Amino acid sequence: MIYDLIVAGAGASGMTAAICATDADIYKQFQHKADQTRKRSVLIIEKNKKIGKKLYATGNGRCNLSNSSFRLECYNSKNEFFPYKVIGAKDYQIVNQFAEQLGVAVNDEHGYYYPMSRQASTIVWAFNDRLKKNQIQVHTGETVIGLEEQSDHTYCIQTDQGQYYARNIVLACGGAAAPALGGTDAGCSLLDQLGIPYYPFQPALCKLQVKEKMSGLAGVRSKALVTVMDASSEIHAQEFGEVQFTGQSLSGIVIFNLSHTAGEMLQDGESVSLCLDLVPDINEADLYMHFRKFRTNNPERSLQACLNGFVHEKLATYILEQCRWKQERISELNDVELQKLADQIKKLTFHVTATAGAEDAQVSRGGADTRFIDPETMKLTVQEHVYVIGELLDTDGICGGYNLMWAVITGMKAGFSIYDSN
């Protein structure tokens, strides 16, 4: 038997592609074209024993479907503008409408969209029901290990359990993040067999390990403007958010979002530092003047007391330890030392030594070189009937539903292209 389509991977992108390649109602709703109902034979091959395994963990189990906020920093790629040829500012609405078409009620939580149930399992069940309705075959616990174009321009797909043939192939194998949930770099091997360049997978959306010893800060959370800098103090990225201190690492959404840039710099052999402005709403000159006034009005108060109200008490202790002063009272500090104290709060610096490993990453950076991908169809420009979608592409998003949006939109583009094909 020659299938019309074989999809490698039953994550969000792969299941979306299979559904959009077979569903006349979805095709009409989103493509705004007359019904071209076509019966297609489709097989999804999934290495895990269950479909959508990573989806269950998305959004801490709540499944952040999409996000109405959209800016250039939402996606990272070596091919910088490729993501924005694929996905646009209003595409969160398409993702939400697609979920609703599958029967999932969507709730708006200040621009973050979730299933009304707040359970990721709702999405997986909806996908599963539509796959059954569209008579899409699913083989779980089976791994695609090879593919080869035949003389008649069909493809032979080799798995660890047998061979299959198809007219169209969608590679939706995902990335290497979270191996406990099925993350692997097997998709890169398939790209290699097709002669498609790719960037090896590296962890993204993850903690950053630092050189400084800060066990006393474990469990502390603090809002900060975080800047990624190199050895010459050149700024590479910057974001405001809550930083979580975890012993030898920095964590939190703001750190996750900056981990792509930091990881790339480390990979290129650059020195990476994180500069934390703990009071971004106060400029350094005003902070210095506050300390001078505090010294005048409260000469007997401790240095720790001087920092109260500005930073967490454990952070205050850490900052004073970095200053290495023997003085205990604010009156014992001169103006130069007060300036140093203000500087420490505005520019608390940590030196990054590594990213967390793949096992602790939410997504991977790296994947197929997008210069070989048509952004309208997700089709390989050098292989007419092969599509690459989702995390297997060299594009990764920040936290907040952007990676699931990417999975669905790329899956829809590939699926509709196949639906349109003869």
PyMOL commands that set and color helices and strands:
alter all, ss='L'
color gray80, all
select helices_A, chain A and resi 12-20+24-31+54-57+72-74+83-86+91-101+120-133+179-181+186-193+215-217+253-267+284-297+303-307+313-323+330-332+335-346+358-360+370-372+390-392+402-420
alter helices_A, ss='H'
color red, helices_A
select strands_A, chain A and resi 2-8+42-46+66-67+75-76+106-109+112-115+137-140+144-149+155-159+163-171+198-204+208-210+221-229+235-245+249-251+272-277+348-355+363-368+386-388+396-397
alter strands_A, ss='S'
color yellow, strands_A
deselect
rebuild
show_as cartoon
